[in-house]
């Protein structure tokens, strides 16, 4: 498998392994605290991978001991409301979910707090190591989640568990997060990244067109009622029936071979 790494970014490492793009948060001295520079680099790196036709799926990860400990408190302590509004960095979390059409897997190990958890929740799936600890501790420094935490967390785990985490600021284990539906899979500490790559390679083998449309439909479920969501799903299902990938996939199934999808 070919592998390449690009280092044009100050706060992330951007790598490619075959059809997988990997964004690695790279502020280890600050526990990958989400400075405005890091947040902008994440979106820029994701946008670069989104535009690369050879990349079919994406992983966002940190280090084995820290995915991200949350916001950069030193930077935030001097920030007023107008400064934050002008910076617009909180909106970037929404752009990650809406601008990037390829599937994104968060490979989490160690600390995943505050903005780090909000970043993971902006992804499509979360792989967590057994030692991971997750939480929204913003209340402990006199603020609250501001990058979608109160909304995405509540939609994911329900009102009462979300209230518990957000109002107490406590940490939960990877097992609790899995039981609550907050992470997709738990794996041994040494396997979190390899499992994310295995999943990313599996996704990369599917029809890029079907993956994109299915992702849009799942996200639509969070923003609409059942009737609207089902209509959106049905319309997109009909559209896929006319795709070359559908014809190839069904022909390959009949011929008992692996399909060769082209995203058309």
C-alpha positions in Angstrom: 0.0 0.0 0.0 1.4 3.3 -1.0 1.9 5.9 1.7 2.7 9.6 1.6 2.7 12.4 4.0 2.4 16.2 3.4 3.7 18.6 6.0 2.5 22.0 4.6 0.3 22.5 7.7 1.6 23.9 11.0 -0.8 22.0 13.3 -1.7 18.8 11.5 0.0 16.0 9.6 -1.8 15.1 6.4 -1.1 11.6 5.1 -2.4 9.3 2.4 -2.4 5.5 2.4 -3.8 4.2 -0.8 -7.4 5.3 -0.9 -7.4 6.6 2.7 -6.6 10.2 3.8 -5.4 10.7 7.3 -5.5 13.9 9.3 -3.4 13.7 12.5 -3.8 16.5 15.0 -0.2 17.6 15.7 0.0 19.8 18.8 1.3 17.1 21.3 2.8 19.7 23.6 -0.6 21.2 24.1 -2.5 17.8 24.2 -3.8 18.7 20.8 -5.8 21.6 22.2 -8.0 23.1 19.5 -6.5 26.5 18.7 -8.0 28.5 15.9 -5.0 27.6 13.8 -5.5 23.9 14.4 -9.2 24.1 13.6 -8.5 26.0 10.4 -5.8 23.4 9.4 -8.2 20.5 10.0 -10.8 22.0 7.6 -8.1 22.9 5.1 -6.7 19.3 5.2 -10.1 17.8 4.9 -10.9 20.0 2.0 -7.7 19.0 0.3 -8.6 15.3 0.8 -12.2 15.9 -0.4 -10.9 17.3 -3.7 -8.4 14.4 -4.3 -10.2 11.8 -6.5 -7.9 9.0 -5.3 -9.1 9.4 -1.7 -12.3 7.6 -0.9 -12.5 7.8 2.9 -10.8 9.9 5.7 -9.6 9.4 9.2 -9.1 12.1 11.8 -6.9 11.0 14.7 -4.6 12.4 17.4 -2.1 10.4 19.5 -2.4 7.2 21.5 -2.7 9.2 24.7 -4.7 12.2 23.5 -7.1 12.7 20.7 -7.8 16.3 21.9 -8.1 17.7 25.4 -10.5 20.4 24.1 -10.2 24.1 23.4 -7.0 26.0 23.8 -7.8 27.7 27.2 -4.8 30.1 26.9 -6.1 31.4 23.6 -9.7 31.5 24.8 -9.1 33.2 28.1 -8.2 36.5 26.3 -11.0 36.2 23.7 -14.2 38.3 23.9 -17.5 37.7 22.2 -16.7 40.0 19.2 -13.3 38.4 18.8 -14.9 34.9 18.7 -17.6 36.0 16.3 -15.1 37.5 13.9 -12.9 34.5 14.1 -15.8 32.2 13.1 -13.9 29.1 14.2 -17.0 27.4 15.8 -18.8 27.4 12.4 -15.9 25.3 11.1 -17.3 22.2 13.0 -20.5 22.6 11.0 -18.6 22.9 7.7 -16.8 19.6 8.5 -20.1 17.9 8.6 -21.6 19.6 5.6 -18.7 20.4 3.3 -16.9 17.0 3.4 -18.9 14.4 1.4 -16.5 11.5 1.9 -17.0 9.4 5.0 -14.9 10.5 8.0 -13.9 8.2 10.8 -12.6 9.6 14.2 -9.9 7.3 15.6 -9.9 8.2 19.3 -7.5 7.2 22.0 -6.9 8.7 25.4 -8.4 12.1 26.2 -11.3 13.3 24.1 -12.8 16.3 25.8 -14.7 19.5 25.0 -14.0 20.6 21.5 -12.2 17.3 20.9 -15.4 15.4 21.5 -17.3 17.9 19.4 -14.8 17.3 16.6 -15.3 13.6 16.9 -19.1 14.0 16.8 -18.8 16.0 13.6 -17.3 12.9 12.0 -19.5 10.0 10.7 -18.1 7.2 12.9 -16.0 7.0 16.1 -13.6 4.2 16.8 -12.4 4.4 20.4 -9.6 2.6 22.3 -10.5 0.9 25.6 -8.6 3.6 27.6 -10.4 6.5 26.0 -12.1 9.0 28.2 -14.8 11.3 26.8 -16.6 14.3 28.1 -17.8 17.9 27.8 -16.0 19.6 30.7 -16.6 23.2 29.6 -18.9 23.9 32.6 -15.8 23.6 34.9 -14.3 26.7 33.4 -17.5 28.8 33.4 -18.7 28.2 29.8 -20.5 25.5 27.9 -20.1 23.6 24.7 -20.2 26.0 21.7 -19.2 23.8 18.7 -22.4 21.7 18.6 -21.9 19.8 21.8 -25.3 20.5 23.3 -27.0 19.6 20.0 -25.1 16.7 18.6 -24.6 15.0 22.0 -28.3 15.3 22.9 -29.4 13.9 19.5 -26.9 11.0 20.0 -27.5 9.9 23.6 -30.7 11.7 24.6 -31.6 14.6 26.9 -30.9 13.1 30.3 -27.5 11.6 29.6 -26.5 14.7 27.7 -27.6 16.9 30.7 -25.6 14.6 33.0 -22.4 15.1 31.0 -22.7 18.7 30.1 -23.9 20.0 33.4 -21.5 17.9 35.6 -18.6 18.1 33.2 -17.6 14.6 34.2 -15.7 12.0 32.1 -17.0 8.7 30.9 -15.2 5.6 29.8 -15.1 4.2 26.3 -17.4 1.4 27.5 -20.0 3.9 28.8 -19.8 5.9 25.5 -20.3 2.7 23.5 -23.3 1.6 25.7 -24.8 5.1 25.2 -24.4 5.0 21.4 -21.7 7.7 21.4 -19.0 5.6 19.8 -19.3 3.0 17.0 -16.7 0.5 18.1 -14.3 -0.1 21.1 -11.0 -1.8 20.4 -7.8 -2.6 22.4 -5.5 0.4 22.8 -3.0 -0.8 20.3 -5.6 -1.3 17.6 -7.6 1.9 17.5 -5.8 3.3 14.4 -5.4 0.0 12.6 -9.2 -0.7 13.1 -10.0 2.7 11.8 -7.8 2.0 8.7 -9.5 -1.3 8.2 -12.9 0.3 8.3 -11.7 3.1 6.0 -10.4 0.6 3.5 -13.7 -1.2 3.6 -15.6 2.0 2.9 -13.2 2.9 0.1 -14.2 -0.4 -1.6 -17.9 0.6 -1.9 -19.5 2.8 -4.4 -18.4 6.4 -3.7 -21.7 7.7 -5.0 -23.8 5.4 -2.8 -21.6 6.2 0.2 -22.1 9.9 -0.4 -25.8 9.8 -0.8 -26.3 7.4 2.2 -24.3 9.7 4.4 -26.5 12.6 3.3 -29.6 10.6 4.1 -28.4 9.6 7.6 -27.5 13.3 8.4 -30.9 14.3 7.1 -32.5 12.2 9.8 -31.1 14.5 12.4 -32.6 17.6 10.9 -36.0 16.5 9.8 -39.1 14.7 10.9 -39.7 11.1 9.8 -41.9 11.9 6.9 -39.4 14.4 5.4 -36.5 12.0 6.0 -38.3 9.0 4.4 -39.1 11.2 1.3 -35.5 12.3 1.1 -34.3 8.8 1.4 -36.7 7.5 -1.3 -35.8 10.1 -3.8 -32.1 9.4 -3.4 -32.7 5.6 -3.7 -34.4 6.2 -7.0 -31.5 8.3 -8.2 -29.0 5.6 -7.4 -31.0 3.1 -9.5 -29.9 5.0 -12.5 -26.2 5.0 -11.6 -23.4 3.1 -13.3 -22.3 1.9 -9.9 -25.7 0.2 -9.3 -25.4 -1.6 -12.6 -21.9 -2.7 -11.9 -22.6 -3.7 -8.3 -25.6 -5.9 -9.3 -23.8 -7.4 -12.3 -20.8 -8.2 -10.1 -23.1 -9.8 -7.5 -24.6 -12.1 -10.2 -21.2 -13.0 -11.6 -19.9 -13.7 -8.0 -17.0 -11.2 -8.3 -15.9 -8.0 -6.6 -17.4 -4.9 -8.2 -15.3 -2.1 -9.7 -17.0 1.1 -8.8 -16.3 4.4 -10.5 -18.5 6.8 -8.5 -20.8 7.4 -11.5 
